[in-house]
Amino acid sequence: MTSKERAFLRAEAHPLDPIVHIGKEALSAEVVGAIDEALAARELIKVGVLKNCFDDPKELAEIAAERTHSQVVQVMGRKITLYRRKKKDSKYNIV
């Protein structure tokens, strides 16, 4: 993903609220499944890392992206933005 594509996705994700939250269990199978379902439905999502999760959000973002076959758009504080293109009817024209 190029920096221009990443900047476009950051701008598109700005008004979004986190729809999945990572808690003290970190990246359990249920959380990864919820992220995967959300990406399948929306393509671009934000994930919140709660204060009771003591893992590094950057590391969590990389692990979540690897397990869901998505890309990390940005990690800002305790918010992670992930993107995975839909196979059909993609809302964003990103490669």
Phi, psi and omega in degrees: 000132180280167181293328177292319177296317179297319179295321177298314181293324176298318179295320179292329183275347185308312182280354183287147173259152177297133180251348175232139180238136178259123182252209186292340177282355182060226185265077176283171180299325180293319180293317179297320177296320178294319177296317180298316178296318180295320177294324179294327182275326191239343182075312185236120182224161171248143179238131178262140176253116183287162182291337180278001173263117186265005178281157180288126180302327179294319178293319178298321180297315180296318180293316180297319179296320179294316183287334181255003181056045179240185179236143176278123177274311177197158171234116180235109183065241180251023178243132180243134176247125182239149180224135171217122183291138174287153178290321180234150175056051180290135180284330184247140181266063180248141179285000000 
